[in-house]
Amino acid sequence: MMRLYMSHDKDYFKGKKITVMGLGLLGRGVGDTAFLAECGAEIIVTDLKDKEQLADSLKQLEEYTTITYRLGEHREEDFRGRDMILKAAGVPLDSPYIHLAHEDGAEIAMSGALLAKLSGVPIIGVTGTRGKSTVTHMIHHVLTHATEGGKVLLGGNVRGVSNLQLLKEVEDDTLIVMELDSWQLQGFGTYEISPHISVFTNFMEDHLNYYGGDMDAYFKDKANIFRFQEESNVFVTTREVFERARAFAQKEGFELNQDIKIVDTSLLPDDCVLAIPGEHNRLNAALALEALRAIGLTDEEIFQWLGTFTGVPGRLEYIGEVKGIKVYNDATATSPDAVIVALETLGLSKNIVLILGGVDKGFKLDKLVASVNVFAREVIFLPGNGTDRLIDHIQNSDSKIYETLEDAVSRAFLVCRPGDILLLSPGFSSKNIFKNEYDRYDQFNAIVAHINE
């Protein structure tokens, strides 16, 4: 039976004065804004990007004539007298505009948490510094193939997916699998809710620029994935994360009373063959396995489909062979740890030509330097202040920075030999010469496809 969202959710938003803080370029903000407009909300959209930068997003909202836009800036008056602020991921922790709206009594919301709150259906949430996309899609893949009659939705931090639009698809027997980054989990903390089944893959350095180098602040946001679970809920994680979670709970004064599943790769039988390479993906599969067991699937059902999962775009994705060179797109590798995993997975011999570099997020670079110097025969650099910190410590490079990805790829094919691996694994943020990491991914695929013509 279809859930009549327009009688429930429309009333929740109808007539409310809502400021959407951050329209963005990925389609999530566009879909959320359109949903709110359909529900009859009085909307102000404010974004630091200007009209030209947001042209594609604005075009998709042309039919909604009641939306007011404030672009290229934020104004205090757009955060006063509002019923709700729908904030995008990455809004600063200390945003004076959010503080002003909170003091003024506005509801501070994020779309992922609103989906969880309003849908009223079971949520499987996945977080972690690395692996959360793979585990999320792995769980969704198995559930989609193994379950009959029920609907399985994919939400959270998924390219082009509006969480609020998903409310239209929720039925009585729906499950929602959500990839949740630390920013989106801020919204769960606001509502003091956690997913029914929570998976926490690992915890490593990331987003240090956003959290001011404070790993405890980063973990505090991540911890919302398990912090408000009930005793009947399930928390799936590794020993290392669990020990940190237990210490966090003691410090914050709450109990971990939910059903806790500690996972390692030994959970997978030796005859479990995956379609995606690397020991890290065996751990990802073990985490997915325990979450799927918690749903009620049998091992037979799970293993039937687990091995057919072929991976997530931009996560150590094999693009194909070009001129005798194997090409991998790891464009979503935005931290040193991700690059190290890619190198260790592919680097059976020193035959990797690596495209590396971008915008600094405050990482320590010593382990990355060591790994690159061991596994990469040649390193080709993209611009960014992260690159500036790194470049003098890398051995096998001409120490030149290539200002465009096209120039970097062209150089890579010049130095590659048949049998080599060409790997794009940047290790840093993309926000200098790319719109975002997805733009970096798309550009790389297009350039490689053109070379292969």
N, C-alpha and C positions, 0 to 999 in steps of 0.2 A: 504494500500500500504506500502510495506516494505521500510524503509529509507535506502538508500545505504551508510552506514557508511564508507565503504572502500574508497569511492571517496571523502569524506569530512574529516573524522577524520584521515584517513591514511596520507593525505597531511599535516595535522596539525602537525603530529609527524615525518613524513618521513625525514630521514637524520639528525634529531636533535640529538645533544649530550645531553643525559639525564642521570643524576645520580639519582638512586632510593635510597633514604636514609631510610633504614629500610625495610627489606624483611619480617621479622616476621614469625609467626607460624600459623596464623589463616586462611591463604589462600587468603586474600585480596591482599597482596603485590605480591604473586605469580601470581595471575590472572592479576593484573595490569602490571606486568613486562612482562608476556607472550603477552599481548595485544600490548605493546609498541614494542616488538620484531617483532611481526607480521606486524606492521606498518612500519618497516624498520628504527627504531631509533637505534642510537649508544649508547649502555647502559652500565653503570657501576652500579653494585649493591654493596652498602656498608652497613654493619651492624656490630654492636658491638658484636653480638653473633658470635660464631665461626662455623666452618664447621660441627662439630659434633652436635652442638645444632640445626643447621638449616638443618640437613640431609634430613628430610621429604620434606621440601620446595624446597631444591636444586634438589632433585630427580624429582620433577614435572617439572623442567625447563631444564632437560637434553637435550631435542631436540633442544634447542635454543643455538647454538654453538657460536653465536656472542656476548654473554653477558660476560663482564669482572666482576669478583668478587673480592671484597676487604672486607674480613671478619675478625672479631675480633678486628677491629679498623676502624677509619676514617682517611683519609689523606687529607691534604689541596689541593693537586694537583687534587684530584677527584672533587673538587668544583670550580676549576678555568677553565675558557674557556668553560664552559658548557652553553647550551641554556636553559636548564630547570633542576630544582631540584624537584623531586617528593618526598615530605617528608611524612613520616608516622605520624600517630597520636602520640602525646606524645613527639615529638622532642622538646627539651628544648626551651623556649621562647628566651633565650639568647645564643643559639647555635652559637659559633664562626664560624662554617662551613657555616651555613645559612647566617650569616652576610657577610662572605667573598664572597659567591656566589652572594648575592644581590648587593654588592658593585661592583662586576664584571659584572653586567648587566643580570644575569640569571633570568628567570621566576621562581618564587617560587610557586609551585603548590601542591594541594592535590587532591586526586582522586575524592572525592565527589563533590567538587566544579567544577572540570573539567567535570564531568558528567552533572551537572546542566547547565554549560556554553555551552557545545557542543551539547547537545541533542536538545535544542530548544523547549522542550515540558513542559507542566505545572508540577511544582514541589510542592508537599505537604511536608513540612519539620516539624519535631517535635523535640524539645529539652526540657531540664529541668533536674534538678538534679536527680529526681526520676520520674518514670512513663513514660519516653519517649519511652521505648521499648514496653510497653503495649499499649500505645495510637497509636504508629506507626502500630503495628500489628493489632490492632483493626480496624483502618481505612482501612488498606489493606484488611483485612478479609471481611468487609462489601462491599467495592468497588468491590472486586473480585466476590462476589456472586450477587450483586445488579445490576451491569452494564452488558450490553450485547454488544458484538461487539468490545469493546475497550480492550486494553491491560493495565494491572496495574502491574507495576514493583515495587519491594521492594529493597531499597538500603540504602547506608549510613553505619551506624555502625551495620551491620548484619553479624553474624558469617559465614565465608566462602564465602561471596559475594564480588566479585571484581566490583567496580563501573565502571571501564573502560570497562570491558567485557559486562556490561549492554548496552553499546552503540550499540552493535550488535543487540539487541532486540528491539530497539526503532523504533516505527512506527508512522505514522502521527497522530493517535488518542491515543497515549500512555499517561498515567499518571504515574508519579513516586512518590512513597511515601518513604521518607527518614528519618531514625533516625539519628539525628545529635548531636554529643557530642560537647563540647566546643572546642576540638582540631580540629575537622573537620570544624567547623565554622570559624576557622582562615582562611581557604582557601576561604570561601565565602567573608570574609573581604578583602582579597587580591584583589579579582576581583570586589569588591563593588557590590555584588549581594545578593539577599535574595530570598527565595522561594516565589512562588505566594500566597500560603496559608501557614502561619506559626503558629505553635502551641507551646506555652511555658508553660509547665505544672506547674512548681514550681521552686523556687530557694533556695537552702539550702547549708550548708557547704559540700564541697567535694573538692578533688584535692588540698588541702591546701599546700601539699608538693610541688606540681608543681608550684603553683602560689605564693609561698613564704608567705602564709598566707593572701594574699591580695584578699579579696572577690570582690573588685571593678575590679581588673584585670580579675578575673574569669567571672564576669558579662559582662565585655566588650567583651570577646570572644562570650559569649552566645548571646549578643545583635545583632550580625550579622544576626541572624535569622529574625529580623524585621527591622533593621536599613536602609536597602536599598530598601525596598518595595516601589512600586508605589501606587498612590492613588486608583487604581482599585484592589489592592491586599487586602488580609484579614489577620488580626492578631488576633488569638484566645488565650486567656490567662485568668488568675485569677485576681481578684482585687489587691491582694498583689504584684504580678509580674508587673502588669500594672503601679502601683504607682512608682515602682522602675524604670521601663522603661521610664516613663514620666520624672522623675528626671534626668535620664541618658541623655535623648534627650536634655533637657534644658542645661545640662552641656556641652554637645558636640556640641550644636548649630544646631540641625536639628529638623524638625517638624514630628510629628506622624500624617500624613495625610491619612494613609490607613484606611480601614474599620476595626474598632476594636470591637471585641466581648468579653465581660466580662462574665465569666462562673462561676457558682457554682453548687452544687448538686441539687438545686431546679429546674434546667432545666429538669431533668429526672422526668417523671411522676411516681407516687407511684407504678403503676402496671408494671413498667419496671423491669423485673427480669433478673439479670446477672448470668452467669455460674461461675463467679469468685468472691471470697468473699471480703468483706471489704468496708468500707466507702470510702477509697482512690480510689478504683476501680470504685465507682459510680462517683467520680469526673473525673477520667480518661475517663469514658464513656460519661460524659457531654461534655468534651473537644472534644472528637472524634465526637460526635453528631453535634456540631457547625461547625467543619471543614467539615463534610460530607454535611451539609446543604449548605455550601459555594460552594461545587462542583456542587450542583444542585439536589441532591437526596431529595426525599420527606421523611417526618417523617415515613410514612408507610413503605417505602423501607428500611430505616435505622433500625427501631425497629424490622423489620422482621429478621434481621441478627445480630444485636448487641448482643442479648441474647444468640446466639449460639457460641460466641467467648469463647474459653476455656482457654485462657491465653498463656503466653510465657514460654518456658522452663527455669527453674532456677529462676523464679519470683514467689516465694511463691507457687511453683508447688506441688500439691498433688501427691505423688508417689504411694501411696496405703497403705494397712494395712498389717503389718507383725507381726505375733504372738500377735494379738490384739492391736497393737500399730500403730497409724496413723503417717505416715512419710511424711514430707514436705522438698523439696529441694529448698532453697532460696539462692543458692550459689552466685548469682549475687548481693546480699546485701553487698555492700562494704563500707557502711557508717552507723554510728549509727542511723540516722533517718530511714533507711530502716529496721533495726532490730526492732526498736520501733514499726513501723507500723505492722510488722509481729507478734510481741508479742501481740499487742492490737487487732489484727484481730482474732488470734487464742486463746488468753488467757482468755477463759470464766471462768476457774478456774485454780488454780495453779498446772497444770498437764503437763507443758512443760519441756522436757529435751532438753536443748539448747546446740548446738555445736557452739562455738564462738571463734574469735581471728584471728590474722594475722599481717600484716605489717602496721605500723602506717602511717597515712596520715595527721597527725596534728590536729585531731578533738578534740573538747571539749567533755568530756566523762560523765559529771555529769548527763545528762538526760538519757543516755544509762544505767548507773549504777542504777538509780532509777527504770527504767522500768524493767530491768532484775531482780532486787530484788523483784519486785512486782509479776511478772508473771512466772518466772522460778523456778521450784522445784529443779532442779539440772543443773549446768553449767559445761560443759566439754570444756577445752581450747585447741586450736591449737597454735603452736608456732609463735612468732613474737614479735617485739618490741612494737606493739600496745597492745598485750596481757600483756606484762610486765608492762605497765602503768595501766592496768585495773584490773589485777587479785586480788590485795589486797583489792579491794573495793566491790567485789562480795561476797555475803553471802553464798549462797547454792552451795558450790563447795568443792572438796577435795584439791583445790589449786595445783593440779598437771597439768603439761603441757604434752599433748600427742603428740609425735613427728611425728606421721603419722595419716592421716585421718582414716585409717583402725583401728588403736588402739583406736582412739576417738569414732568411731562408735561401736566398740566392747564394750567399756565401757558404752556407752549410752544404749545399749540393756541389759546390766547387771542391770542397775539401773531403767530402764523403767518398769512400771507396766501396765497390761492390761487396756486400756482406756486412757493411756498417749499419748501425742504427742511428737514425736522426730522431732526436727527442726534444720536443718543446716542453720544458718543465721549468717555468720561470722562477718560482720560489718567492716571488714578491707580488705586491698588488699591481693591478694593471692601469690604475687611474692616472695615467699621464698621456700615453699615445693611443689608448683605447677607451671606449665608453665604459667598459667593464670586462670582467673575465670572459663573458660569453662572446663579446665582440672579438676578443683575442682568439678565442676558439674558432669562431666563424671565419675570421681572416686567414688563419693558418690553413684550415681545410681548403678554402678557396684558392690560396696561393699554390698549395701542393697539387690540387686538381689541375690548375692551369699548367704547371710544369709537366704534368703527366700527359697532357694532351698531345 
